[in-house]
Amino acid sequence: MTFKVGDSVVYPSQGAGRVDEIATRVVLGETHEYLKISFVRGDMDVLVPLQKGREVGLRHTVRADQVADLLKLLKTADLELPLQWPPRYRAEQEILAAGDAFALARLVGVLAQRDLDKGLAATEREILEGAKAMLASELAVVQNATLGDAQRQIGETLESHLGASA
């Protein structure tokens, strides 16, 4: 996978951002190339080793023409999660760690529906909020919007579907 300056990318542990620069640094006597990525969440820059991009899950964001599909997935809530808490928690954590936008949208939809139906425990609410934040960062970058606008877009989509404040 190749990246260039200006690309919109997702680094699962940080969210979405743009490649501002490809920098060369000498570390322990060896020359390495890094992607300098500016993230919308947390307003920070991170240097990601170019050679380790695939290992850390770095990927291009979804395309702008896929945004409607992502928002539709928030409403379908079609993700199968284990009923028992420990395996369900592990599955939710894996989805967060992978940072795949489509899986995150499904997770947000399922957890928002569960929250409306019977409420969420504090740990599962944290997962919901983390998934929303990750998804919002990608939507913001893809649509060239603010993080707040993307968060509102998710909230409004869920609210229109669930009929309650999400």
C-alpha positions in Angstrom: 0.0 0.0 0.0 1.5 3.3 -1.0 0.8 6.7 0.6 1.6 10.2 -0.6 1.3 13.7 0.8 -2.4 14.8 0.9 -3.8 11.2 1.3 -6.6 10.7 3.8 -5.7 7.9 6.1 -6.8 6.0 9.2 -4.4 4.9 11.9 -6.6 2.7 14.1 -5.2 3.8 17.4 -5.6 7.5 16.6 -8.4 7.9 14.0 -8.4 9.6 10.7 -6.1 12.3 9.3 -4.1 13.5 6.4 -0.6 12.8 5.3 1.2 16.2 5.5 4.7 15.1 4.8 7.0 12.1 4.1 9.9 12.7 6.3 13.3 11.0 6.5 14.9 10.5 9.9 18.1 8.7 11.0 17.4 6.5 14.0 20.2 4.5 15.6 22.3 5.0 12.5 19.7 3.8 10.1 17.7 6.0 7.7 13.9 5.5 7.8 11.0 7.1 6.1 8.0 8.3 8.1 4.5 9.6 7.2 3.7 12.7 9.2 0.0 12.5 9.8 -2.2 15.3 11.2 -5.2 13.9 13.0 -8.6 15.7 13.3 -9.2 14.1 16.8 -6.9 15.5 19.4 -5.4 18.1 16.9 -2.0 16.3 16.8 0.6 15.1 14.4 2.2 11.6 14.5 5.1 10.1 12.6 4.3 6.6 11.4 7.1 4.5 10.0 6.4 3.9 6.4 7.7 0.4 6.5 5.4 -0.4 9.5 2.2 1.1 8.0 0.6 -2.2 7.2 1.6 -3.7 10.6 -0.1 -0.9 12.5 -3.2 -1.0 10.4 -2.7 2.2 8.5 -5.1 2.4 5.6 -6.7 4.9 3.2 -10.0 6.3 4.4 -13.3 5.3 2.7 -14.2 7.2 -0.4 -16.6 10.1 -0.3 -19.1 8.1 -2.3 -19.2 5.4 0.4 -20.4 7.8 3.2 -24.0 7.2 2.5 -23.4 3.4 2.8 -21.7 4.0 6.2 -24.6 6.1 7.5 -27.0 3.4 6.3 -25.1 0.8 8.3 -25.7 2.8 11.5 -29.4 2.1 10.9 -29.3 -1.5 10.0 -27.6 -2.7 13.3 -26.9 -6.1 11.7 -23.7 -7.0 13.5 -23.8 -10.3 15.3 -22.1 -10.1 18.7 -21.8 -12.9 21.3 -24.5 -12.7 24.1 -22.1 -13.4 26.9 -20.2 -10.4 28.2 -16.5 -11.5 28.0 -16.6 -12.7 24.4 -18.8 -9.8 23.4 -16.4 -7.3 24.9 -13.4 -9.0 23.2 -15.3 -8.8 19.8 -16.1 -5.2 20.4 -12.5 -4.4 21.3 -11.2 -6.2 18.1 -13.5 -4.0 16.0 -12.2 -0.9 17.7 -8.6 -2.0 17.3 -9.0 -2.8 13.6 -10.6 0.6 12.9 -12.6 -0.6 9.8 -15.2 2.1 9.1 -17.9 -0.3 8.0 -17.5 -2.6 11.1 -17.4 0.5 13.3 -20.7 1.8 11.8 -22.3 -1.6 12.4 -21.0 -1.6 16.0 -22.2 1.9 16.7 -25.7 0.9 15.3 -25.9 -2.2 17.4 -24.7 -0.6 20.6 -27.0 2.5 20.1 -29.9 0.1 19.6 -29.0 -1.9 22.7 -28.6 1.3 24.7 -32.1 2.3 23.7 -33.6 -1.1 24.4 -32.0 -2.0 27.8 -29.1 0.5 28.5 -25.4 -0.1 28.4 -23.0 -0.8 31.2 -20.3 1.8 31.6 -17.6 -0.3 29.8 -19.8 -0.9 26.8 -20.8 2.8 26.8 -17.1 3.6 26.5 -16.8 1.3 23.5 -19.8 3.0 21.9 -18.3 6.4 22.4 -14.9 5.3 21.2 -16.4 3.7 18.0 -18.4 6.9 17.4 -15.3 9.0 17.8 -13.3 6.9 15.4 -16.1 6.9 12.9 -16.6 10.6 13.2 -12.9 11.3 12.6 -13.1 9.3 9.3 -16.3 11.0 8.2 -14.8 14.4 9.0 -11.7 13.8 6.9 -13.5 12.2 4.0 -16.1 15.0 3.9 -13.6 17.8 4.7 -15.8 18.7 7.7 -15.2 19.5 11.3 -15.1 16.7 13.8 -18.2 18.3 15.5 -20.1 18.3 12.2 -19.3 14.6 11.7 -20.3 13.8 15.3 -23.6 15.6 14.8 -24.1 13.7 11.5 -23.8 10.4 13.3 -26.0 11.5 16.1 -28.7 12.8 13.8 -28.6 9.6 11.7 -29.0 7.5 14.8 -31.8 9.7 16.2 -33.7 9.7 12.9 -33.6 5.9 13.0 -34.0 5.1 16.7 -36.3 8.0 17.5 -34.3 8.9 20.6 -31.4 11.1 21.4 -28.3 9.1 20.4 
